[in-house]
């Protein structure tokens, strides 16, 4: 039997979350929400997905539900099939000084804020839903020890 040392068990470092993927029922409707309400800029899109710049080194992917069930073959390699169902959650970082501005902006667009949390570490989170009922969180620094 081979023994694994503590050093061998340690995983290589992770530098951050690069992509977050959501699955939507109507890509056009979702794009309107993410571009109009959240002000995100698409980097690439086709009839099955749209990729948004979600801040330095971070991409938010919207996939049309059921449209990614086949392997995608490209010159660079293959992307295995994937899909998802049900409401998901993710958080976008915002400056602490913009919480009230975001509240007003969401209200202007008829987006109901379901909850506001004032975290012990000093951060604030606003929670609301996208058109596919995914839970969107806008979070200021102080939410986590590393943010």
C-alpha positions in Angstrom: 0.0 0.0 0.0 1.4 3.4 -1.0 1.2 6.1 1.7 0.4 9.7 0.5 2.3 12.4 2.3 0.7 15.6 3.6 2.7 17.5 0.9 1.4 15.3 -1.8 -2.2 15.8 -0.7 -2.0 19.6 -1.1 -3.7 20.8 -4.2 -2.0 23.3 -6.6 -3.2 26.9 -6.1 -6.4 28.3 -7.5 -6.3 32.0 -8.6 -10.0 32.7 -8.8 -13.3 31.9 -10.4 -12.9 32.7 -14.1 -16.4 31.7 -15.4 -19.8 31.4 -13.9 -22.5 29.8 -16.0 -26.3 30.2 -15.8 -28.9 28.4 -17.9 -31.8 30.5 -19.2 -35.1 29.6 -21.0 -35.1 32.6 -23.3 -31.7 33.9 -24.3 -33.0 37.1 -25.9 -35.0 38.0 -22.7 -32.0 37.2 -20.5 -29.7 39.3 -22.7 -32.0 42.3 -22.4 -32.0 42.0 -18.6 -28.2 41.5 -18.3 -27.4 44.3 -20.8 -30.1 46.8 -19.8 -30.5 46.3 -16.1 -27.0 45.2 -15.1 -25.2 47.0 -17.8 -23.0 44.1 -18.8 -21.2 44.1 -22.1 -21.2 41.0 -24.3 -17.9 39.7 -25.5 -19.1 36.9 -27.7 -22.5 35.4 -28.4 -24.4 33.0 -30.7 -27.8 31.3 -30.7 -26.8 29.1 -27.7 -24.9 31.3 -25.4 -23.6 34.8 -24.5 -20.4 35.7 -22.6 -20.2 38.9 -20.5 -17.3 40.8 -19.1 -18.2 40.6 -15.3 -15.1 42.5 -14.1 -11.4 41.9 -14.1 -10.7 38.3 -15.0 -14.3 37.2 -14.6 -16.9 36.1 -17.2 -20.6 35.5 -16.8 -21.9 32.9 -19.3 -25.6 32.6 -20.2 -26.5 29.4 -21.9 -29.8 28.6 -23.5 -31.1 25.7 -21.5 -30.8 22.5 -23.5 -28.6 24.0 -26.2 -25.3 22.7 -24.7 -26.2 19.0 -24.5 -23.9 18.1 -27.4 -20.1 18.3 -27.4 -18.9 21.4 -29.2 -15.9 20.6 -31.5 -13.5 23.5 -32.4 -10.1 23.7 -33.9 -8.8 24.5 -30.3 -10.4 21.4 -28.8 -13.8 20.1 -27.5 -16.2 21.5 -24.9 -18.0 18.6 -23.2 -21.8 18.8 -22.9 -23.4 20.5 -19.8 -26.8 21.9 -18.7 -28.6 23.0 -15.6 -32.0 23.4 -14.1 -33.6 25.4 -11.3 -32.8 28.7 -9.9 -29.1 29.3 -9.2 -27.2 31.9 -7.2 -24.2 34.1 -7.9 -22.9 37.4 -6.7 -21.4 40.4 -8.5 -19.1 42.7 -6.7 -20.0 46.4 -6.4 -18.3 49.4 -4.7 -19.6 50.1 -1.2 -20.5 53.6 -2.2 -23.0 52.4 -4.9 -25.5 50.4 -2.8 -28.2 53.1 -2.8 -27.5 54.0 -6.5 -28.1 50.3 -7.3 -31.3 50.3 -5.2 -32.6 53.2 -7.3 -31.4 51.7 -10.6 -33.2 48.4 -9.9 -36.3 50.2 -8.9 -36.3 52.2 -12.1 -36.2 48.9 -14.0 -39.0 47.4 -12.0 -36.7 44.8 -10.3 -37.8 44.0 -6.8 -35.1 43.6 -4.2 -36.0 40.5 -2.1 -33.5 41.2 0.7 -30.7 43.4 1.9 -28.1 42.0 4.3 -25.7 44.1 6.3 -22.9 41.7 7.1 -20.8 41.7 10.3 -17.7 42.2 8.3 -19.1 45.5 6.9 -20.3 44.3 3.5 -23.8 44.8 2.1 -25.7 42.5 -0.2 -28.7 43.2 -2.3 -30.7 40.1 -3.5 -33.0 40.0 -6.5 -34.1 37.7 -9.3 -33.3 37.7 -13.0 -36.1 36.7 -15.5 -35.3 33.0 -15.1 -35.6 33.3 -11.3 -31.9 33.0 -10.7 -30.9 34.7 -7.4 -28.6 37.7 -8.2 -26.6 39.2 -5.4 -24.8 42.5 -5.6 -22.2 42.5 -2.9 -19.8 45.1 -1.5 -16.4 44.3 0.0 -16.6 43.0 3.6 -18.9 40.1 2.6 -16.1 37.5 3.0 -12.7 37.6 4.7 -11.1 37.6 1.2 -13.5 40.1 -0.3 
